[in-house]
Amino acid sequence: MIRLDNVSMQPRGTGKPILYGLTLDVPQGGFRWLLGPSGAGKSSFLKLLTLGEQPSGGKLSILGTSVTNARRNSLTQLRRRIGFVPQDYRLIGEWSVFDNVALPLRLRGAKKDEIEQETFSVLEWLDVARLARHSPRELSGGEQQRVAIARALIGRPSLLLADEPTNALEESQARRLLFTFQQLVEMGTTVIVATHNEMLVREAPAPSINLRNGTLDRSDFA
């Protein structure tokens, strides 16, 4: 599960926290929408959960590991259990789609046969297997987004975080992606999705984490 107890985040060199007073729990296998206006702190919140930033105050626990007290080796192991779909995809243009998606498995030292099987399996699941030997530079924005999602899923993460994962997808593709997220939750994966897509939120009612000005929007609890 994920547990935040009065967590704040203040990057070095800044005058005030970007996030503060965050106290919430997300159970293992839970689904949460991450909502709020632009500038509310959604991307910073995801950065905190992907271990891109450390809390500057409070206590943070992810998948049973206390982040605030963990050693470097424990954090490395924890990162391998977290999948992340960033807004800007972060695909390596000089590599093929296959190699981009297979990267997490190679970093783990997986065998060649396993890499081949798992990579094509997730590419087929997201309907981009036909693009396996293409460069990301040859793909449309929606195709690049599905490749980024495939890379996040390849390691079968215990926690999946997605930052506006449907913003380059057609409506039918967005619905299919939502179904994929729901399947992951049924398999025990915790999924948190930041979105402005009101259609998806209406079609898949779920508890939400609402941020405003870097903290929880307390009106949700009135």
N, C-alpha and C positions, 0 to 999 in steps of 0.2 A: 504494500500500500504506500501511499504518499501522505506524509504528515508535515504540516507547517505549523509552528508554534511561535507567533509574534515575529515572523521573519521579516527582515528588511534587507535591501540590497543597495549598496552605495559604491559604484565603481571608483577606483582610485582617481584622485585628482578632481573629483566633482564636489560641489558644495553641499548637496543635499541628496537624500536617498531617492532612487528611482522607484523603488517599491518599499512599502513599510506596513507594519501591523497586520501581516498576512497570517491568519490562523484558519486552517481548514484541513479536512481529511478527504482522501479519495481512496476507496477500497480497491483491493486487487480485483481486476476484471471489471472495473467500473468504467463508464463512459461519461465524459464531461465536455460540454461546449465551453470554450473560453471566449467571452464576449466583452465588448466595451468599445467606445469610440476610438478613433485614431489618437495615439498619444496617451492612451490609458495605462499602458505598461504591459500589454499582452506579449509582445516579442521579448521584453525583458524577463517576464515570468517564465517563458519557455527556455530562455537562456539559462535561467537559474536551475530549471529541472534537467537540462542537458549537461549540467556541470560546466557550462561555459563561464559562469561567474559563481563565486562563493557568497553565501550570505554574510552580510556585515553585522547582523544581529539576529537573535532568536535561534531556534533549532529547526533543522530540516532533515527529514528522514525519507529516503527513497528506496523502495523494494527491500525494506528491512535493514538498510545501511544508514547509519547516522552520518550524514555528509559533513557536519561540522566537526566531527571527531575522527574521521576516517583517515587512514594512511594512504599514501599515493597509490600503492598496489591495489588497495581495496577500491579506490575510485576508478582505477583502470578497469578492473573487473566489472564494476557497476556500469561504466560507459558501454560496455559490450552488450549489456542487457537493455539498452535504451536505443530506440530507433527515432530518427528525427527527419522530418520533411521540411526543409527551409523554403522561404518564399522565393529565393533566388536560385534554387535547384542545386547550385555548386557542383555541376557535372564537369568532368575533365575533358575539354574539347579535343585533346590529342588522342584520347582513348576511344575505343568502341563502346557502344551501349552495353554490350556483354561485360566488358572489363570494368566499366563504371559500377555496374550492379554487383559484380562478383567481388569487388574490393574488400568488403568486410569479411568474407569467407577466407580470402587469401591472407588477410592480416591475422586471422586465427590459426592459420596453418592447415586448413582443410585440404583433403586429398583432391586430386584433379577430377576424378569421377564424381565426387560429391559436389564440387563446384559446378561442373557441367550440368548435373541433374537439377540441383537446387536453383541455379540461375535461370535456366530455361523454364522451370516450373513457375517461378514467380513472374517472369516476363509473359508467359502465356496467360497467367491469371489476370494480368492487367492489359492483355491484348496488345502487346508491343514486341512479341517474340520475333515477328518478321523484320524488326529493326535491329536485331542483335548485333549485326556487323557494321551498322552505320555509325557515323560520328554524331554526337549530340548536336553539332552545328548544322546537320542536315535535317533536323527534326523541327516540327512546329512547337509552339509554346506548350500546347496541351500534351504532346508526345513527350517532351522533355519533363514535364511535371509527372507523368506516369512513370517515367524511368527513375526519377528521384524517389518516388513512392516505392518502387520496386527495390531500390537500394536500401531504403529504410526497413523494408520487410524481410530482406533476405536472411537476416540473422535470427528471425523469429523472436523479436524482442518481447520482453515482459512488459515494457512500457513504450508506447508509441505516441510521439508528440508531432503535431502537424500545424504549420503556420500558414493559414489561408491556402489549403491544398487544392481547392477547387477553382481558384481565380482565373485559370487559363483553360478550364474544361467546359465543354458544352453541357447543357442541362442533363442529358441522358448519361454522360460520362460521370458527372458529379453524383448522380443517384447511384450509379454502379460503384463508385468509390465509397459512398456511404454504406452500401451493402457490405463491401469488403471490410470496413471498419467494424460493422456489427458482427460479422463472422469472427473477427479477431477477439472481440469482447466475449463471445460465446466460448472461445477457446481459452479464456482466462487472461487475455492481454488487457492491461489498462490503457485506455485511449483518451487523449485530450486534444481537441481540435479547436484552434483559433479560427474564427470565421466572421465575415460580415454577410454571409449568404443566408438571408432570412428564410428563403424557400426551404433550404435544408433543415434549418432549426425547426420550422413548422412541421416538416414531414417526419422528423425524428425527435420528438419531445424527449428531453433528458435533463437532468440537473445541470446547472450552469455555474461557472465561476465568472462573476461579473466584476470587471475592474473599472475604476474611474479615478483618474489622477493618482495612479500608483498604489491604490489600496482597494479593498473589497467595497463594492457598492452596498452599503448596509441596508438600503431600501429593499434589497432582495429578501431580507429577513424580517421585514416589518409585519 
